[in-house]
């Protein structure tokens, strides 16, 4: 938007935050099967059942 105030040109930029993150979450949770898988994964993390992968080692092993 461009405004003229007392002989001066003023540019105004308005940033509107996107709600994409919320929309993605809502989308992922719509399917009951997907929702169950995501909630099960969260429970696994809470219980310390985590698998760590070193991406550098993974690439060396599988992308020679």
ChimeraX attribute file (.defattr): number of C-alpha atoms within 10 A of each C-alpha:
attribute: neighborCount
match mode: 1-to-1
recipient: residues
	/A:1	7
	/A:2	9
	/A:3	11
	/A:4	9
	/A:5	8
	/A:6	6
	/A:7	7
	/A:8	8
	/A:9	10
	/A:10	11
	/A:11	9
	/A:12	9
	/A:13	8
	/A:14	6
	/A:15	6
	/A:16	6
	/A:17	6
	/A:18	8
	/A:19	8
	/A:20	9
	/A:21	9
	/A:22	10
	/A:23	11
	/A:24	10
	/A:25	11
	/A:26	12
	/A:27	12
	/A:28	14
	/A:29	16
	/A:30	10
	/A:31	11
	/A:32	10
	/A:33	10
	/A:34	13
	/A:35	16
	/A:36	12
	/A:37	13
	/A:38	14
	/A:39	12
	/A:40	12
	/A:41	14
	/A:42	13
	/A:43	12
	/A:44	12
	/A:45	12
	/A:46	10
	/A:47	9
	/A:48	9
	/A:49	11
	/A:50	10
	/A:51	6
	/A:52	6
	/A:53	8
	/A:54	7
	/A:55	9
	/A:56	8
	/A:57	10
	/A:58	10
	/A:59	10
	/A:60	9
	/A:61	9
	/A:62	7
	/A:63	7
	/A:64	5
